Amino acid sequence: MSKLETANLQNISSGAPSFPQGMTVGGTDISTLISMTEYYEQASAPSSPADGAVWWTGSVMYQYAGGSWRIVSVSLPPPPFAGDRGLFAGGNDGSFQYNTIEYITISTTGNATDFGDLTAANYNIAACSNGSRGVFGGGYNGSQNLDRIEYVTISTPGNVVDFGDLTVGRRYLSSCSDGTYGLFAGGTSLKSIDYITIATTGNAVDFGDFSINMFAATGCSGGGRGVFGGSINSVATIEYVTIATPGNATDFGDLTVGRQQAASCSDDSRGIFGGGTTGPLSNVIDYITIATPGNATDFGDLTVARNSLASCSNGPRGVFGGGVTPTTNVIDYVTIATTGNATDFGDLTIPKSDLAACSGD
């Protein structure tokens, strides 16, 4: 019997090495190591799968066996910058502007509690976080667009501290974060995107541009990607960027319903967009798989149709607070990995709209 010993086996022909009598590695037949013959990554269930096929929705993994899809794993862990405390800041009720910040414990339903104050009354504001620091940027004080950036330590109730300035004053802006960088994007007649390093105070720097003016859009993030959807005049456009790499946005797809002044959050894999206005107020929630560009899919409905609301997440659960119905203090929530209608959570301390939200610990 011949014996072949080699330190390296390499294919240098146009074909592949063939072992017609089989081959074992470490005493194991390599044919038994092939356990997955079909793999799908999409929002809807694949058609005509074979037994053993694997389907990844972006948040839930299934395997096809015995004529049906079986759950293999349920959801991704929360992103490293998510936390269980949700902050809601600023806002107005149509006649009065607010500087208040209030907070909830996202995993436990109940009413919001006072946290502290912004420097001054402000609305049409945006927020992001790195898990420990919540940052609020831009907005409107009733007479001018603001370039102010300020922050709080999420674990410690108290008033904001100055952070720096945006490159330009902007309201109706949107925001998101990858845990290191925070983006403040769009706003009144603006295509531009700014970024900051959340852990280091200082002025924002230019990041890039959207393809259109993203006015009254909303943003969320996951897997290092920032996604922004909707705009003035009920635009359905969704665009995305890689947060760690400054540059212009790329087309992602469209919302199920074009709208403006919606709110969004994510579980690091799935982004959801709730509410807004298409002329009439909307209760629509739709979702995307952040890693896979494409059009949004229906998720369910908010408890109350409204626009100018705010949203944040602890990973598994997304909450939506405030908005115009007329002005409301309603907070409702969804389980991001599971489509369905929102459930009542509690109330903000006061009814208000045009507020901002972020989360952390």
C-alpha positions, -999 to 999 in steps of 0.1 A, spaced: 0 0 0 14 34 -10 19 62 15 17 99 6 29 125 30 27 163 22 28 195 41 6 213 15 -20 201 -10 -28 227 -36 -49 227 -68 -30 242 -97 -51 228 -125 -83 242 -140 -103 216 -122 -106 203 -86 -88 174 -70 -110 142 -71 -109 114 -46 -132 88 -61 -128 65 -31 -137 92 -6 -115 111 19 -113 113 56 -99 141 77 -89 132 113 -109 100 109 -141 117 98 -156 113 63 -156 149 49 -190 143 31 -206 142 66 -193 176 74 -215 192 47 -246 202 67 -260 231 48 -270 228 11 -293 258 9 -290 292 25 -313 322 21 -310 357 35 -343 375 29 -374 389 47 -400 365 34 -399 327 36 -382 310 6 -404 289 -17 -398 251 -23 -369 246 1 -352 213 6 -350 197 41 -320 212 58 -323 246 41 -314 275 63 -332 309 62 -319 341 79 -344 370 81 -318 393 95 -329 388 131 -342 352 133 -327 320 118 -349 291 106 -341 256 93 -365 237 71 -374 202 84 -404 179 80 -423 203 58 -420 235 79 -396 262 90 -382 257 126 -366 285 146 -329 279 152 -321 311 171 -344 340 180 -327 374 180 -293 390 180 -280 404 212 -285 441 216 -259 463 199 -231 474 223 -244 510 223 -279 501 233 -291 502 269 -323 499 289 -328 535 297 -346 556 271 -344 594 271 -368 618 255 -357 654 251 -371 687 240 -403 692 220 -433 714 218 -471 713 221 -479 738 193 -479 768 217 -451 761 242 -415 748 238 -398 725 262 -363 720 275 -372 690 296 -355 655 294 -374 625 308 -366 588 309 -381 554 310 -368 518 316 -375 503 282 -379 467 295 -404 477 321 -436 494 310 -446 526 329 -447 563 328 -417 585 321 -397 603 349 -380 637 349 -342 634 341 -330 670 337 -330 699 312 -315 710 279 -297 743 279 -329 760 265 -362 751 251 -357 733 218 -377 712 193 -372 695 159 -341 681 176 -322 648 171 -302 625 194 -278 595 194 -257 577 220 -227 554 226 -244 536 254 -232 558 282 -234 593 267 -266 607 251 -260 635 226 -286 660 214 -280 682 183 -296 709 162 -333 719 165 -353 751 165 -360 776 192 -389 794 176 -368 819 157 -337 802 143 -322 769 134 -297 757 161 -261 744 156 -258 735 193 -247 700 205 -249 690 241 -248 658 261 -257 639 293 -244 608 310 -274 585 306 -269 567 339 -270 599 359 -300 622 358 -291 658 354 -288 687 330 -269 688 298 -232 698 293 -220 717 262 -204 694 235 -197 716 205 -214 728 174 -228 713 141 -213 725 109 -245 744 102 -277 751 122 -304 726 112 -339 715 123 -360 686 112 -327 666 111 -322 629 117 -294 610 135 -279 576 143 -247 560 158 -225 530 155 -214 534 192 -183 554 183 -195 580 158 -227 599 158 -243 613 126 -266 643 124 -280 645 90 -302 665 67 -327 690 79 -343 720 64 -333 721 27 -301 702 35 -283 672 19 -253 674 42 -244 649 69 -222 658 100 -204 635 123 -189 635 158 -169 611 180 -193 607 208 -168 601 236 -148 633 227 -164 667 229 -158 691 200 -174 705 168 -189 683 142 -171 676 109 -186 671 74 -193 635 66 -209 636 31 -242 642 14 -276 625 7 -287 624 -29 -318 646 -20 -327 671 7 -336 648 36 -359 671 55 -380 656 83 -364 621 77 -356 596 104 -325 575 111 -315 542 127 -284 520 126 -271 484 128 -240 465 119 -221 497 113 -245 510 88 -267 541 92 -301 541 74 -323 572 68 -359 571 55 -387 594 45 -386 631 38 -407 662 32 -436 659 7 -441 623 18 -410 609 0 -405 571 5 -367 571 -2 -343 552 21 -306 559 18 -276 545 38 -240 551 48 -212 532 65 -209 552 97 -171 546 102 -164 557 66 -172 593 56 -188 595 22 -221 602 3 -252 581 9 -263 553 -13 -299 543 -23 -313 515 -1 -349 512 -12 -383 527 -3 -406 527 27 -440 510 22 -456 544 24 -439 577 16 -440 599 46 -423 626 67 -417 632 105 -417 594 113 -395 578 140 -372 548 138 -351 525 159 -333 491 155 -320 460 171 -287 461 152 -301 440 124 -337 451 117 -347 488 114 -383 498 120 -400 530 110 -432 541 127 -458 569 122 -453 601 102 -476 619 79 -486 614 43 -510 644 45 -532 624 70 -514 611 100 -500 576 97 -500 546 122 -479 525 98 -448 506 111 -426 490 85 -392 473 87 -360 466 68 -331 442 72 -303 468 76 -276 446 60 -297 439 29 -308 469 7 -343 466 -5 -378 480 1 -394 480 35 -421 454 46 -452 460 66 -446 454 104 -479 464 120 -495 496 134 -489 521 162 -516 523 189 -522 559 177 -516 575 143 -492 604 147 -462 623 133 -433 642 149 -427 614 175 -394 599 187 -381 564 191 -354 544 209 -345 508 216 -328 485 241 -322 460 213 -352 436 217 -378 463 223 -385 495 204 -405 523 219 -422 553 203 -431 584 224 -450 616 219 -462 631 186 -490 650 170 -525 635 170 -530 664 182 -501 665 206 -499 634 227 -480 619 256 -485 583 244 -457 558 246 -461 524 228 -437 496 221 -430 466 198 -407 436 199 -385 444 170 -378 407 160 -415 399 159 -439 417 135 -472 429 150 -490 459 163 -477 482 190 -488 479 227 -494 507 252 -463 513 273 -472 544 295 -471 581 291 -445 609 289 -447 635 317 -464 660 293 -479 658 258 -453 670 232 -441 665 197 -409 672 177 -388 656 204 -357 634 202 -349 601 218 -318 578 225 -309 549 248 -281 537 270 -273 526 306 
